[in-house]
Amino acid sequence: MEDSTPNTPNTPDTPNSPSTPKTPGGRRAAKKVPVGLIAGLTAAALAAAVVGGYFGLCAWVKDNGCLLPGAVAVDDRGEAVADLGKLSQEDALELVSQEMDQRLGDRKLTLLYGDGKKKELTGELMDISPEAAVEAGFSAKGEQPLWKLGAMWLGAVQEPCQMSLSAAAFTEEGEAQAKKVIQSIADEVKVDPVDFTYEVGGETVTVTPGTDGQKLDTDALLAAVEEALAQGETELQVETEPVPGAELSGTVIRDLVHVEPQPPGVDKDGKLTPAIIGRTVDPQEAQKLLDAAAPGESVEIPLALIPPDTTGDERLYYKDLLAEVTTNMDGVANRSFNVARAASFCNGKVLQPGEVFSYIGTIGNPSQANGYRPSTGYQNGETVPMDGGGVCQVSSSLYYCAVYSNLEIVRRACHAFSTGYIPNGLDATIYYPSLDFKFRNNTGFPIKIVAYCEGGAWGKLTVQFYGSNPDGIRVETQRYTQGSTAWTTVYEPDETIPRGTTKVKTTPYTGYVVDVYRCVYDANGNLISRTFENHSKYNKRDKVILYNPADEGPWGLGVDPGVEPTPEVPPTEPPVEPTPEIPPTEPPVEPTPEIPPTEPPVEPTPEPPPTQYIDLPSGEMGA
């Protein structure tokens, strides 16, 4: 019987081929799979299934629309108030809204401003914005790696996510109300800056510093209020910001006051045009003075005047007699000599536009060493020998002409006593070297002074100002005697006086208080200006009579009358003072007017500035 198994070539076993044991019947036995391999494959399959399932969970967590576990809502102090873990966006918004509503309604913010002032705003002006808080939680979830989401969802990994409940904003109505409150504060605290001021006077410019203002930035405060209410703050200090005034510096002052000089000229109609006096300041010196001043203190900065060129035809400039005055001398030879000598120094003096005339600077020291003679002057209310006595008659005449020429008076003081040779209020005394008489040529044209004496000791002094008066202006003065004090007779015993005789020791003066106003008129007689000129106070001086105390009478207690003295005029009426001679041309000296009850009104006596009245107790020259 043949074997049905196909013939198979006999293949010898190779060394690398394991021999398969043959089963009975000649067949080889089947090979067995190891149990360990099967277990490994099964575990691998299971692990793959678990990993796949985990990543599937991570993917689901990523897209499930819920917050991760550990997401909590915190208040403005950082304390957890609600657990939002695994809540959907809708549920989280609802819970956050409830918490925020409750907190906003209880909030109050006090605005502190000014000097202890307050205003209050509440959280009712705001609306919640839970979306911002919840969105922060979802943003934090989206930043996590995918592989980590499943573990966080299962609680294997814990990373708390805090979402602030302070996300809130003004409602439209609340913002409008807050703006109204803030604007009311802004109106209360607002201070406008005050710019500096400056005033140009003769030789200085007076600068008064301004002050900074302050304002409120309403937009910034609105944002600060919104944030403070959202954060739950209870107080907010309102801060203002400065508003500086105009810049003040030495350079700024220089630029403001600088004027270029211009010479006088002639216009197309042949009329003289005045010069322009240049002026400027040194900016560095001005800055030093400004820096050294106390806050708010006014500062005087020296002006440098720049004279214009007046080298043109002098015949154009001295055609007009601006003012003139003639006064009588008193017959005292030395005094009249001093008057004539002082006048000679002034005669021919030319003042350029802007130039200041100094009387002491012109006549020098009125001493014997300087060619003057001893005469008399006033000291401590007495008439005493003094060098240069009489020179004040020239300074008074110059002042008179300066007023009627409408010139600027820089410094002037009245005598201690009424002079008698010139109207009260129009005199000017000096005392070397401390008290000078000064005036400025502010006409815009050169001025020439003519001063001379004639007629000897009993002669006359004449002073004239020549210049240019193209507009034809003229000056009048109004002099008001506000009060007078009559002198009295005082008797003093003196054993050196022969019995039965008396001797006048001191001549008397009536005291006066006089106010002077300068009135300027145009060529048509229209009043241009009326300004206060000066306040002059002249002391009274009693008449002192010496007598021998042994005489009997109203002045003595003796028993031997001797020769009966000539009685004195009763002291009730002061002597009539001589009326000064007034030139008939320009300008007439008005007598002291009686003040009618209505016109012109007597103005109150102003406080005299120190340059217009100085009451010299001693050492004054002149009279």
ABEGO torsion letter per residue (X at the ends): XBBABBBBBBBBBBAABBBBBBBBGGBBBBBBBBAAAAAAAAAAAAAAAAAAAAAAAAAAAAAAGBBBBGBBBBBAAGBBABBABGBBAAAAAAAAAAAAAAAAAABBBBBBBEBGBBBBBBAAABBBBAAAAAAAAAAAAAABBAAAAAAAAAGABBBBBBBBAABBBBBAAAAAAAAAAAAAAAAAABBBBBBBBBBBBAABBBBBBBBBBBBBBAAAAAAAAAAAAAAGBABBBBBBBBBBBBBBBAAAAAAAABBBBBBBBBBAAGBBBBBBBBBBBBAAAAAAAAAABBBGBBBBBBBBBBBBBAABBAAAAAABBABBBBBBBAGBAAAAAAAAAAAAAABGBBBBBGBBBBAAAAAEBBBAAAGBBBBBBBBGGBBBBBBGBGAAAAAAAAAAAAAAAGBBBABBBBBABBAGABBBGABBBBBOAABBBBBBBAAGBBBBBBBBBBGEAABBBBBBBBBBBAAGBBBBBBBBBABBBBBBBBBBBBAABBBGBBBBABBBBBBBBBBBBBBBBBAAGBBABBBBABBBBBBBBBBBBBBBAABBEAABABABAEBBBBBBBBAABBBBBBBBBBBABOBBBBBBBBBBAAOBBBBBBBBBBAAABBBBABGBBEX
